[in-house]
Amino acid sequence: MDDKQLDRSLRSIGKECFVKYYELFRDRTWSKEDLIEHLMALEGYQESGCITRISQSRRIFDDNRELDALDMVIKSNRLPYEIIEKARKLKLQ
């Protein structure tokens, strides 16, 4: 996955969503079905949107690009301060 593909994946997920659910996307003990139910219940996303978000997030982790994704979030000037700060903290873990 190159930087352009990473940016496209992050846009598909939503940078805020990626950071907000970073730990869940990374945690392989959660099944795809459980994550879909969880995101639909908490965020009101449609099932197809959940599937896209989950598959793109897992692709980022599979390609070991999660820290680069967090960097892209940190550099964004359109996100709430809390999301950028959470991305900074996640990067330090």
All heavy atoms as an XYZ file, in Angstrom:
784
protein
N       0.846     -1.178      0.000
C       0.000      0.000      0.000
C       0.887      1.235      0.000
O       1.675      1.432      0.921
C      -0.903     -0.022      1.252
C      -1.707      1.219      1.456
S      -2.700      1.261      2.978
C      -3.914      0.037      2.632
N       0.745      2.055     -1.035
C       1.521      3.294     -1.081
C       0.742      4.417     -0.375
O      -0.385      4.205      0.093
C       1.888      3.658     -2.521
C       0.678      3.928     -3.410
O      -0.403      4.284     -2.879
O       0.806      3.801     -4.638
N       1.339      5.589     -0.310
C       0.720      6.703      0.416
C      -0.623      7.121     -0.183
O      -1.549      7.486      0.538
C       1.662      7.913      0.457
C       2.810      7.711      1.426
O       2.784      6.734      2.205
O       3.745      8.532      1.404
N      -0.721      7.063     -1.502
C      -1.976      7.447     -2.163
C      -3.087      6.467     -1.798
O      -4.214      6.875     -1.505
C      -1.759      7.484     -3.679
C      -2.910      8.044     -4.447
C      -2.565      8.179     -5.921
C      -3.739      8.763     -6.683
N      -3.449      8.929     -8.106
N      -2.768      5.181     -1.790
C      -3.750      4.171     -1.399
C      -4.125      4.311      0.074
O      -5.284      4.132      0.443
C      -3.205      2.768     -1.673
C      -3.068      2.452     -3.144
C      -2.255      1.200     -3.387
O      -1.276      0.924     -2.686
N      -2.654      0.430     -4.400
N      -3.132      4.626      0.899
C      -3.390      4.830      2.326
C      -4.346      6.006      2.525
O      -5.307      5.905      3.288
C      -2.077      5.066      3.074
C      -2.197      5.377      4.562
C      -2.854      4.226      5.313
C      -0.817      5.671      5.150
N      -4.094      7.090      1.832
C      -4.970      8.261      1.939
C      -6.386      7.910      1.481
O      -7.364      8.284      2.133
C      -4.403      9.413      1.108
C      -5.227     10.680      1.258
O      -5.392     11.151      2.404
O      -5.725     11.187      0.229
N      -6.501      7.167      0.405
C      -7.820      6.768     -0.102
C      -8.534      5.872      0.907
O      -9.741      6.015      1.142
C      -7.659      6.048     -1.442
C      -8.936      5.965     -2.219
C      -8.737      5.513     -3.644
N      -7.402      5.805     -4.126
C      -6.707      5.024     -4.941
N      -7.226      3.916     -5.373
N      -5.503      5.351     -5.332
N      -7.789      4.944      1.524
C      -8.384      4.072      2.539
C      -8.869      4.875      3.734
O      -9.975      4.655      4.238
C      -7.378      3.011      3.001
O      -7.150      2.070      1.993
N      -8.045      5.823      4.174
C      -8.441      6.669      5.317
C      -9.682      7.489      5.000
O     -10.543      7.675      5.854
C      -7.295      7.612      5.690
C      -6.376      7.185      6.807
C      -5.318      8.245      7.058
C      -7.116      6.874      8.077
N      -9.784      7.967      3.782
C     -10.975      8.731      3.386
C     -12.204      7.830      3.360
O     -13.310      8.267      3.691
C     -10.761      9.385      2.031
C      -9.771     10.529      2.074
C      -9.526     11.095      0.666
N      -8.422     12.017      0.670
C      -8.545     13.323      0.838
N      -9.733     13.844      1.041
N      -7.497     14.105      0.810
N     -12.026      6.569      2.950
C     -13.149      5.627      2.925
C     -13.649      5.326      4.334
O     -14.843      5.169      4.562
C     -12.742      4.320      2.243
O     -12.455      4.533      0.891
N     -12.715      5.220      5.261
C     -13.054      4.924      6.656
C     -13.608      6.170      7.330
O     -14.594      6.114      8.065
C     -11.802      4.462      7.439
C     -11.188      3.238      6.813
C     -12.122      4.247      8.910
C      -9.735      3.008      7.203
N     -12.930      7.270      7.087
C     -13.155      8.504      7.821
C     -12.056      8.594      8.861
O     -11.888      7.677      9.669
N     -11.277      9.649      8.815
C     -10.142      9.773      9.736
C     -10.599      9.740     11.185
O      -9.973      9.093     12.028
C      -9.354     11.048      9.436
C      -8.636     10.997      8.110
C      -7.941     12.304      7.789
C      -7.297     12.226      6.420
N      -6.742     13.511      6.002
N     -11.686     10.415     11.466
C     -12.192     10.443     12.836
C     -12.626      9.046     13.274
O     -12.312      8.609     14.383
C     -13.357     11.427     12.941
C     -13.807     11.656     14.362
C     -14.752     12.844     14.502
O     -14.885     13.658     13.560
O     -15.353     12.960     15.588
N     -13.289      8.327     12.410
C     -13.721      6.958     12.721
C     -12.508      6.050     12.946
O     -12.496      5.244     13.876
C     -14.587      6.420     11.583
S     -15.149      4.726     11.805
N     -11.486      6.198     12.109
C     -10.286      5.373     12.247
C      -9.655      5.558     13.623
O      -9.291      4.583     14.288
C      -9.271      5.704     11.149
C      -8.015      4.886     11.222
C      -8.022      3.548     10.847
C      -6.827      5.438     11.669
C      -6.863      2.782     10.923
C      -5.671      4.691     11.748
C      -5.689      3.348     11.370
N      -9.544      6.801     14.062
C      -8.943      7.086     15.367
C      -9.864      6.636     16.496
O      -9.428      5.997     17.461
C      -8.597      8.589     15.503
C      -8.153      8.925     16.913
C      -7.521      8.963     14.494
N     -11.134      6.949     16.369
C     -12.102      6.637     17.420
C     -12.157      5.135     17.711
O     -12.253      4.710     18.865
C     -13.473      7.148     16.998
C     -14.508      7.137     18.078
C     -15.775      7.847     17.594
C     -16.831      7.875     18.657
N     -18.059      8.531     18.188
N     -12.077      4.321     16.662
C     -12.193      2.872     16.821
C     -10.889      2.137     16.506
O     -10.892      0.943     16.220
C     -13.346      2.349     15.943
C     -14.663      2.916     16.391
C     -15.285      3.924     15.671
C     -15.265      2.476     17.566
C     -16.486      4.475     16.098
C     -16.460      3.025     18.010
C     -17.060      4.014     17.269
O     -18.240      4.560     17.705
N      -9.787      2.835     16.606
C      -8.463      2.290     16.296
C      -8.210      0.963     17.016
O      -7.799     -0.021     16.400
C      -7.408      3.330     16.694
C      -5.978      2.953     16.413
C      -5.389      3.297     15.210
C      -5.196      2.304     17.369
C      -4.062      2.993     14.948
C      -3.876      1.990     17.120
C      -3.313      2.335     15.909
O      -2.001      2.022     15.652
N      -8.459      0.953     18.318
C      -8.187     -0.251     19.102
C      -9.061     -1.423     18.661
O      -8.617     -2.553     18.623
C      -8.382      0.003     20.601
C      -7.341      0.912     21.213
C      -7.789      2.379     21.259
O      -8.784      2.740     20.580
O      -7.134      3.162     21.957
N     -10.312     -1.148     18.333
C     -11.213     -2.219     17.885
C     -10.812     -2.743     16.512
O     -10.854     -3.953     16.278
C     -12.659     -1.725     17.848
C     -13.305     -1.416     19.189
C     -14.742     -0.963     18.980
C     -13.263     -2.619     20.106
N     -10.449     -1.840     15.607
C     -10.020     -2.279     14.277
C      -8.748     -3.121     14.375
O      -8.564     -4.072     13.622
C      -9.774     -1.089     13.355
C     -11.009     -0.327     12.970
C     -10.996      1.053     12.906
C     -12.190     -0.983     12.649
C     -12.127      1.767     12.521
C     -13.332     -0.276     12.270
C     -13.297      1.098     12.209
N      -7.886     -2.777     15.307
C      -6.618     -3.497     15.479
C      -6.817     -4.850     16.159
O      -6.078     -5.802     15.890
C      -5.669     -2.632     16.319
C      -4.316     -3.265     16.558
C      -3.393     -2.372     17.311
N      -3.934     -2.026     18.610
C      -3.379     -1.182     19.452
N      -2.269     -0.571     19.131
N      -3.927     -0.928     20.608
N      -7.820     -4.962     16.995
C      -8.057     -6.157     17.806
C      -8.711     -7.262     16.971
O      -9.886     -7.204     16.647
C      -8.957     -5.786     18.985
C      -9.161     -6.912     19.968
O      -8.728     -8.054     19.690
O      -9.764     -6.655     21.019
N      -7.944     -8.286     16.642
C      -8.441     -9.370     15.781
C      -9.344    -10.357     16.523
O      -9.855    -11.285     15.920
C      -7.279    -10.119     15.128
C      -6.520     -9.291     14.120
C      -7.465     -8.768     13.045
N      -6.749     -7.963     12.082
C      -6.870     -8.100     10.783
N      -7.671     -8.987     10.279
N      -6.205     -7.314      9.978
N      -9.546    -10.152     17.828
C     -10.489    -11.019     18.535
C     -11.930    -10.620     18.220
O     -12.850    -11.389     18.460
C     -10.261    -11.002     20.069
O     -10.482     -9.684     20.566
C      -8.854    -11.476     20.406
N     -12.107     -9.397     17.700
C     -13.430     -8.950     17.265
C     -13.662     -9.471     15.855
O     -12.869     -9.197     14.942
C     -13.509     -7.429     17.254
C     -13.747     -6.812     18.586
C     -12.864     -6.755     19.625
C     -14.934     -6.162     19.030
N     -13.428     -6.099     20.689
C     -14.702     -5.728     20.343
C     -16.159     -5.893     18.441
C     -15.663     -5.046     21.083
C     -17.117     -5.213     19.169
C     -16.860     -4.804     20.486
N     -14.743    -10.183     15.657
C     -15.074    -10.659     14.314
C     -15.616     -9.492     13.495
O     -16.073     -8.477     14.041
C     -16.116    -11.769     14.377
O     -17.378    -11.233     14.754
N     -15.582     -9.672     12.199
C     -16.126     -8.657     11.304
C     -17.609     -8.409     11.614
O     -18.067     -7.269     11.647
C     -15.948     -9.113      9.854
C     -16.327     -8.111      8.819
C     -15.998     -8.648      7.429
C     -16.353     -7.638      6.369
N     -15.993     -8.115      5.029
N     -18.329     -9.479     11.884
C     -19.764     -9.375     12.180
C     -20.019     -8.595     13.467
O     -20.939     -7.778     13.538
C     -20.399    -10.768     12.269
C     -20.444    -11.520     10.947
C     -19.088    -12.074     10.493
O     -18.192    -12.284     11.352
O     -18.918    -12.281      9.287
N     -19.198     -8.865     14.500
C     -19.343     -8.137     15.767
C     -19.036     -6.645     15.591
O     -19.709     -5.789     16.154
C     -18.438     -8.732     16.846
C     -18.913    -10.086     17.335
O     -20.111    -10.416     17.133
O     -18.085    -10.828     17.914
N     -17.993     -6.355     14.803
C     -17.654     -4.956     14.545
C     -18.768     -4.251     13.774
O     -19.100     -3.095     14.071
C     -16.344     -4.854     13.756
C     -15.062     -4.997     14.569
C     -13.860     -5.091     13.636
C     -14.899     -3.831     15.527
N     -19.352     -4.943     12.810
C     -20.456     -4.353     12.051
C     -21.602     -3.987     12.990
O     -22.109     -2.860     12.963
C     -20.940     -5.323     10.946
C     -19.890     -5.436      9.841
C     -22.280     -4.863     10.367
C     -20.153     -6.549      8.839
N     -22.000     -4.939     13.831
C     -23.083     -4.682     14.787
C     -22.747     -3.514     15.704
O     -23.592     -2.659     15.986
C     -23.362     -5.932     15.624
C     -24.134     -6.999     14.898
C     -24.471     -8.173     15.799
O     -24.758     -7.963     16.991
O     -24.429     -9.307     15.289
N     -21.513     -3.490     16.201
C     -21.060     -2.451     17.122
C     -21.125     -1.067     16.458
O     -21.670     -0.112     17.047
C     -19.641     -2.784     17.583
C     -19.153     -1.954     18.715
N     -19.616     -2.104     20.005
C     -18.234     -0.955     18.755
C     -18.997     -1.235     20.795
N     -18.162     -0.523     20.056
N     -20.579     -0.953     15.258
C     -20.571      0.338     14.566
C     -21.979      0.782     14.169
O     -22.302      1.973     14.251
C     -19.670      0.270     13.323
C     -18.170      0.163     13.580
C     -17.421     -0.033     12.272
C     -17.653      1.386     14.315
N     -22.803     -0.167     13.771
C     -24.179      0.185     13.417
C     -24.929      0.700     14.643
O     -25.663      1.686     14.553
C     -24.896     -1.026     12.807
C     -24.432     -1.351     11.401
S     -25.189     -2.848     10.714
C     -26.886     -2.331     10.526
N     -24.723      0.061     15.782
C     -25.419      0.461     17.006
C     -24.932      1.813     17.522
O     -25.736      2.666     17.909
C     -25.247     -0.613     18.075
N     -23.616      2.011     17.529
C     -23.068      3.241     18.110
C     -23.123      4.443     17.180
O     -23.342      5.564     17.628
C     -21.617      3.016     18.545
C     -21.409      2.130     19.760
C     -19.929      1.969     20.056
C     -22.114      2.706     20.974
N     -22.879      4.219     15.902
C     -22.761      5.337     14.969
C     -23.939      5.471     14.016
O     -24.055      6.484     13.337
C     -21.461      5.198     14.157
C     -20.197      5.205     14.994
C     -19.931      6.544     15.663
O     -20.454      7.574     15.197
O     -19.202      6.556     16.668
N     -24.744      4.425     13.928
C     -25.867      4.476     13.000
C     -25.471      4.312     11.545
O     -26.221      4.671     10.644
N     -24.269      3.770     11.311
C     -23.814      3.528      9.946
C     -24.644      2.420      9.311
O     -25.141      1.528      9.995
C     -22.352      3.074      9.913
C     -21.331      4.073     10.410
C     -20.213      3.646     11.113
C     -21.439      5.433     10.148
C     -19.250      4.532     11.549
C     -20.478      6.332     10.588
C     -19.389      5.881     11.287
O     -18.435      6.761     11.710
N     -24.753      2.458      8.003
C     -25.366      1.364      7.259
C     -24.393      0.183      7.240
O     -23.181      0.360      7.384
C     -25.654      1.794      5.813
C     -26.658      2.909      5.698
C     -28.047      2.473      6.154
O     -28.505      1.379      5.843
N     -28.706      3.327      6.910
N     -24.917     -1.018      7.041
C     -24.066     -2.213      7.032
C     -22.972     -2.118      5.976
O     -21.808     -2.450      6.242
C     -24.913     -3.465      6.800
C     -24.103     -4.745      6.870
C     -24.942     -5.999      6.757
O     -26.179     -5.899      6.667
O     -24.345     -7.084      6.756
N     -23.316     -1.647      4.789
C     -22.314     -1.555      3.719
C     -21.192     -0.586      4.092
O     -20.012     -0.836      3.792
C     -22.966     -1.122      2.406
O     -23.578      0.148      2.543
N     -21.532      0.501      4.767
C     -20.511      1.450      5.227
C     -19.612      0.841      6.277
O     -18.402      1.088      6.293
N     -20.183      0.024      7.152
C     -19.395     -0.662      8.182
C     -18.419     -1.640      7.544
O     -17.255     -1.709      7.939
C     -20.305     -1.405      9.149
S     -21.321     -0.321     10.161
N     -18.897     -2.375      6.570
C     -18.043     -3.349      5.885
C     -16.855     -2.649      5.241
O     -15.711     -3.099      5.367
C     -18.857     -4.160      4.851
C     -19.857     -5.059      5.575
C     -17.942     -4.969      3.938
C     -20.909     -5.685      4.675
N     -17.106     -1.530      4.588
C     -16.027     -0.749      3.965
C     -15.046     -0.263      5.010
O     -13.826     -0.410      4.859
C     -16.605      0.457      3.189
O     -17.454     -0.029      2.150
C     -15.513      1.335      2.618
N     -15.551      0.322      6.086
C     -14.677      0.864      7.134
C     -13.807     -0.235      7.752
O     -12.614     -0.047      7.980
C     -15.506      1.555      8.208
C     -16.066      2.879      7.756
C     -17.018      3.474      8.799
N     -17.415      4.809      8.413
C     -18.488      5.086      7.674
N     -19.279      4.114      7.248
N     -18.769      6.340      7.360
N     -14.399     -1.370      8.025
C     -13.672     -2.471      8.659
C     -12.632     -3.050      7.713
O     -11.470     -3.240      8.098
C     -14.657     -3.557      9.144
C     -15.533     -2.998     10.271
C     -13.917     -4.805      9.600
C     -16.794     -3.803     10.528
N     -13.011     -3.306      6.488
C     -12.060     -3.920      5.552
C     -10.902     -2.979      5.245
O      -9.739     -3.418      5.194
C     -12.759     -4.364      4.266
O     -13.304     -3.273      3.576
N     -11.177     -1.689      5.089
C     -10.096     -0.742      4.821
C      -9.195     -0.561      6.047
O      -7.972     -0.458      5.911
C     -10.665      0.604      4.359
C     -11.310      0.563      3.003
C     -10.348      0.147      1.909
O      -9.215      0.617      1.830
N     -10.793     -0.764      1.067
N      -9.785     -0.558      7.229
C      -8.984     -0.433      8.456
C      -8.075     -1.642      8.627
O      -6.889     -1.499      8.926
C      -9.887     -0.309      9.678
O     -10.615      0.886      9.631
N      -8.623     -2.808      8.436
C      -7.814     -4.019      8.590
C      -6.724     -4.090      7.528
O      -5.631     -4.592      7.794
C      -8.702     -5.244      8.592
C      -9.528     -5.271      9.884
C     -10.065     -6.603     10.213
N     -10.513     -6.644     11.598
C     -11.313     -7.559     12.075
N     -11.754     -8.532     11.286
N     -11.663     -7.537     13.343
N      -7.005     -3.572      6.356
C      -5.984     -3.523      5.303
C      -4.816     -2.639      5.753
O      -3.649     -2.983      5.540
C      -6.603     -2.985      4.018
C      -5.643     -2.915      2.876
C      -6.342     -2.457      1.605
N      -5.348     -2.321      0.559
C      -5.392     -1.408     -0.388
N      -6.397     -0.563     -0.440
N      -4.453     -1.330     -1.292
N      -5.120     -1.507      6.362
C      -4.068     -0.617      6.866
C      -3.206     -1.352      7.890
O      -1.975     -1.298      7.832
C      -4.679      0.672      7.466
C      -5.256      1.552      6.347
C      -3.637      1.448      8.284
C      -6.071      2.739      6.833
N      -3.841     -2.067      8.820
C      -3.080     -2.809      9.828
C      -2.312     -3.971      9.209
O      -1.164     -4.225      9.577
C      -4.004     -3.299     10.950
C      -4.395     -2.214     11.903
C      -5.636     -1.601     11.817
C      -3.520     -1.781     12.888
C      -5.998     -0.589     12.690
C      -3.861     -0.764     13.767
C      -5.109     -0.164     13.665
N      -2.921     -4.676      8.268
C      -2.243     -5.801      7.606
C      -0.981     -5.349      6.876
O       0.003     -6.074      6.808
C      -3.174     -6.503      6.615
C      -4.276     -7.292      7.298
O      -4.166     -7.554      8.521
O      -5.259     -7.641      6.614
N      -1.030     -4.128      6.333
C       0.115     -3.591      5.601
C       1.072     -2.793      6.496
O       1.999     -2.151      6.002
C      -0.368     -2.698      4.449
C      -1.004     -3.490      3.325
O      -0.907     -4.733      3.336
O      -1.607     -2.869      2.427
N       0.824     -2.839      7.817
C       1.662     -2.130      8.798
C       1.791     -0.637      8.493
O       2.859     -0.048      8.639
C       3.056     -2.771      8.878
C       2.983     -4.180      9.391
O       2.343     -4.458     10.409
N       3.613     -5.103      8.689
N       0.681     -0.025      8.103
C       0.684      1.403      7.789
C      -0.098      2.219      8.808
O      -0.387      3.395      8.602
C       0.080      1.644      6.388
C       0.827      1.051      5.202
C       2.221      1.608      4.965
N       2.353      3.038      4.975
C       2.311      3.829      3.887
N       2.113      3.329      2.715
N       2.484      5.134      4.011
N      -0.424      1.605      9.956
C      -1.248      2.309     10.940
C      -0.582      3.560     11.501
O      -1.244      4.568     11.741
C      -1.702      1.368     12.065
C      -0.602      0.792     12.907
C      -0.007     -0.504     12.371
O      -0.284     -0.889     11.232
O       0.757     -1.130     13.127
N       0.725      3.529     11.706
C       1.408      4.721     12.229
C       1.434      5.836     11.186
O       1.294      7.016     11.524
C       2.820      4.375     12.700
C       2.893      3.403     13.880
C       4.340      3.126     14.267
C       2.100      3.904     15.079
N       1.585      5.452      9.915
C       1.530      6.444      8.844
C       0.129      7.049      8.756
O      -0.024      8.248      8.509
C       1.909      5.804      7.505
C       3.344      5.299      7.500
O       4.217      5.975      8.085
O       3.584      4.226      6.915
N      -0.879      6.218      8.964
C      -2.260      6.709      8.955
C      -2.468      7.707     10.095
O      -3.105      8.758      9.909
C      -3.239      5.545      9.075
N      -1.937      7.386     11.271
C      -2.048      8.313     12.402
C      -1.338      9.628     12.098
O      -1.827     10.703     12.461
C      -1.500      7.669     13.684
C      -2.322      6.524     14.255
C      -1.594      5.875     15.419
C      -3.715      6.982     14.674
N      -0.189      9.554     11.418
C       0.515     10.780     11.014
C      -0.360     11.643     10.110
O      -0.397     12.868     10.251
C       1.821     10.449     10.276
C       2.962     10.118     11.215
O       2.927     10.563     12.387
O       3.892      9.408     10.788
N      -1.063     10.997      9.185
C      -1.949     11.748      8.290
C      -3.069     12.435      9.079
O      -3.436     13.568      8.782
C      -2.545     10.832      7.224
C      -1.570     10.411      6.178
S      -2.393      9.379      4.937
C      -1.067      9.214      3.742
N      -3.568     11.751     10.088
C      -4.610     12.322     10.924
C      -4.051     13.519     11.699
O      -4.677     14.580     11.762
C      -5.185     11.264     11.894
C      -6.083     11.909     12.935
C      -5.931     10.181     11.124
N      -2.883     13.343     12.273
C      -2.257     14.411     13.067
C      -2.017     15.658     12.220
O      -2.182     16.783     12.686
C      -0.948     13.898     13.711
C      -1.282     12.845     14.778
C      -0.122     15.038     14.280
C      -0.098     12.026     15.247
N      -1.668     15.463     10.955
C      -1.384     16.594     10.064
C      -2.648     17.256      9.515
O      -2.572     18.314      8.905
C      -0.505     16.128      8.908
C       0.891     15.772      9.339
C       1.702     15.206      8.196
C       3.067     14.750      8.690
N       3.787     14.004      7.652
N      -3.786     16.629      9.729
C      -5.038     17.178      9.208
C      -5.431     18.424      9.990
O      -5.297     18.480     11.210
C      -6.145     16.133      9.314
O      -7.366     16.676      8.898
N      -5.931     19.410      9.284
C      -6.366     20.638      9.964
C      -7.887     20.772      9.998
O      -8.410     21.807     10.353
C      -5.733     21.870      9.304
C      -6.079     21.972      7.834
O      -6.817     21.155      7.287
N      -5.531     22.976      7.180
N      -8.589     19.694      9.659
C     -10.045     19.746      9.627
C     -10.701     18.885     10.702
O     -11.917     18.770     10.735
C     -10.552     19.273      8.267
C     -10.189     20.212      7.159
C     -10.788     19.723      5.870
N     -10.871     20.841      4.941
C     -11.597     20.834      3.867
N     -12.319     19.775      3.555
N     -11.617     21.874      3.072
N      -9.903     18.267     11.535
C     -10.449     17.365     12.547
C     -10.520     18.043     13.904
O      -9.737     18.954     14.202
C      -9.571     16.109     12.655
C      -9.563     15.208     11.430
C      -8.499     14.138     11.574
C     -10.923     14.573     11.240
N     -11.435     17.581     14.751
C     -11.498     18.123     16.110
C     -10.180     17.891     16.860
O      -9.501     16.875     16.650
C     -12.637     17.337     16.764
C     -13.444     16.781     15.640
C     -12.484     16.583     14.509
N      -9.855     18.820     17.713
C      -8.632     18.755     18.510
C      -8.523     17.425     19.254
O      -7.446     16.827     19.324
C      -8.627     19.932     19.498
C      -7.494     19.904     20.481
C      -6.221     20.323     20.105
C      -7.689     19.450     21.791
C      -5.167     20.293     21.013
C      -6.641     19.413     22.697
C      -5.380     19.841     22.305
O      -4.343     19.794     23.198
N      -9.635     16.932     19.806
C      -9.618     15.700     20.603
C      -9.178     14.492     19.765
O      -8.489     13.605     20.269
C     -11.007     15.410     21.198
C     -11.525     16.478     22.126
C     -12.134     17.680     21.388
O     -12.645     17.525     20.255
O     -12.077     18.779     21.954
N      -9.588     14.467     18.514
C      -9.228     13.349     17.635
C      -7.737     13.402     17.315
O      -7.049     12.371     17.344
C     -10.075     13.376     16.343
C     -11.549     13.151     16.673
C      -9.570     12.353     15.332
C     -11.871     11.815     17.318
N      -7.232     14.568     17.041
C      -5.799     14.718     16.749
C      -4.972     14.338     17.974
O      -3.958     13.643     17.864
C      -5.488     16.153     16.263
C      -6.163     16.371     14.904
C      -3.992     16.391     16.181
C      -6.138     17.785     14.403
N      -5.421     14.763     19.149
C      -4.696     14.408     20.377
C      -4.751     12.900     20.634
O      -3.758     12.306     21.061
C      -5.266     15.175     21.570
C      -4.794     16.608     21.633
C      -3.286     16.744     21.611
O      -2.607     16.164     22.488
O      -2.768     17.420     20.704
N      -5.883     12.281     20.385
C      -5.973     10.829     20.562
C      -5.037     10.127     19.586
O      -4.374      9.156     19.950
C      -7.410     10.331     20.379
C      -7.518      8.834     20.618
C      -8.932      8.323     20.600
C      -8.914      6.811     20.865
N     -10.239      6.224     20.812
N      -4.956     10.620     18.362
C      -4.038     10.039     17.369
C      -2.593     10.150     17.850
O      -1.808      9.203     17.707
C      -4.215     10.725     16.018
N      -2.242     11.283     18.449
C      -0.874     11.455     18.989
C      -0.597     10.434     20.097
O       0.475      9.832     20.151
C      -0.699     12.864     19.531
C      -0.506     13.899     18.471
C      -0.096     15.249     19.066
N       0.167     16.179     18.013
C      -0.542     17.290     17.774
N      -1.537     17.597     18.569
N      -0.240     18.082     16.775
N      -1.569     10.246     20.984
C      -1.393      9.295     22.080
C      -1.296      7.856     21.558
O      -0.474      7.076     22.049
C      -2.542      9.413     23.077
C      -2.487     10.691     23.889
C      -3.676     10.822     24.812
C      -3.626     12.161     25.534
N      -4.839     12.416     26.324
N      -2.124      7.516     20.585
C      -2.070      6.172     20.010
C      -0.720      5.904     19.356
O      -0.196      4.802     19.429
C      -3.184      5.994     18.970
C      -4.601      5.887     19.523
C      -5.607      6.016     18.394
C      -4.785      4.579     20.268
N      -0.176      6.932     18.738
C       1.120      6.773     18.063
C       2.245      6.486     19.065
O       3.202      5.789     18.741
C       1.441      8.016     17.255
C       2.567      7.783     16.310
C       2.703      8.884     15.317
C       3.910      8.536     14.472
N       4.660      9.650     14.063
N       2.093      6.973     20.274
C       3.131      6.772     21.292
C       3.041      5.402     21.973
O       3.954      5.014     22.696
C       3.045      7.873     22.343
C       3.351      9.282     21.859
C       3.098     10.290     22.961
C       4.772      9.385     21.337
N       1.935      4.696     21.774
C       1.759      3.396     22.439
C       2.641      2.327     21.829
O       2.951      2.284     20.699
C       0.307      2.939     22.350
C      -0.609      3.762     23.191
C      -2.074      3.299     23.081
O      -2.415      2.467     22.274
N      -2.901      3.872     23.916
